[in-house]
Amino acid sequence: MRELSDDARSWLLEQALDVVPHALFMVDSLQPGRANMLVNTAYSALTGYDPGEAIAPGFDALAIFVEAADVAALDAGHGEISA
């Protein structure tokens, strides 16, 4: 079995996730703003955000699903979110 390049592996992962009928997204939780690293087609259909918008720098994926006060508390390091 031959090993795939990083680009081929990334492409294969994106293709596999796009056929999943449920909204999926990967978030970089270690970076400020929790930017999406990857979204699938179902995520775009659910949220209304195009993939380009959803993975753009500054797009806060958590803020879509969680109240602003909970996001602020999480950013400040106080407690957990209630979602």
Residue, then its C-alpha position, 0 to 999 in steps of 0.5 A: m500500500r502506498e502512502l498518500s501525500d498530505d495534499a492527497r490525504s486532505w483532498l480525500l478527507e474533504q471528499a469523504l466529509d462532503v458526502v456525510p449528510h450531517a453538518l460537520f466542522m473542525v475548529d481550532s480551539l487553541q486559536p483565538g476566535r475558534a476558527n473553522m479549519l474545515v466545514n462540509t456541504a451539510y454545514s453550509a446548508l445548515t448555517g447558510y455560510d459558504p465554505g469560504e466564509a466559514i473558514a475565513p479568519g475571524f469567523d467565530a464558529l462557536a458564536i453561531f450556536v452559543e449565546a454571546a455572553d457564554v462566548a465572552a465567559l469562555d474567552a475570559g476563562h470563566g466557566e463553561i458554556s451552557a450549550 
